[in-house]
Amino acid sequence: MSHILIIEDEPKLARVLELELSYEGYQTSVVHSGTDAIDVLLNEEWDLVLLDIMLPGLSGLEILRRVRRHNVNMPILLLTARDEIHDKVSGLDLGANDYITKPFQIEEVLARIRVHLRSNQFKPTYHLVYDDLTIDIGSRDIKRSQVPIELTPREFDLLVYLLKNKNQVLTRNQLLEKVWGFDYAGDTNVVDVYIRYLRNKIDKPFDKVTIQTVRGVGYSIKDEKL
């Protein structure tokens, strides 16, 4: 039985979610403040989290940021107001798996929960290797020359997508759609910013060149022999 944590400060909404999820066979727990939530999240195991952004004590985004330092695989779905576009983008950048806009239909919530529980259950455990760079997809551990490297969830997803599409030139729009999502509404310059972040972490400290710039087009990782 999957155990879902509901972090929501509106008692009526939290109760509705609790009842509906329990009816569907999920085990649920509810907390109503950010300060209570961070303690529970860091000290117990959860199969999925529904996290409201606007919380007393500690915001949902700050909770997300802290949790992702310790757990990058746990599915976290944000509950957001309709006009919180900036918070949605920030949440995805911090490592949220998805967001659900209030007011919502419970059928949508249940469908998204099923999707993310399935994807987490069957998360691949294979490795990607390039030169002396090794990525464990399941644990999201990264090493270069046996030295651990810490990436944010977005940096990790960008690197993995580039490696999975090795020897192809990927445009900024392709990377935005596949890594940030087709509904991302920000500037394409965000790709350049994150490519720079990656290079500073996986290349410069090791005097390596992994990600190549194809001027006027985009970026690529190519086999050394090509």
Beta strands, then each sheet from edge to edge (+ up, - down):
strand 1: 3-7
strand 2: 27-31
strand 3: 48-52
strand 4: 76-81
strand 5: 98-102
strand 6: 127-130
strand 7: 133-136
strand 8: 141-144
strand 9: 147-149
strand 10: 170-171
strand 11: 212-214
strand 12: 218-220
sheet 1: 2+ 1+ 3+ 4+ 5+
sheet 2: 6+ 7- 8+ 9-
sheet 3: 10+ 12- 11+
end
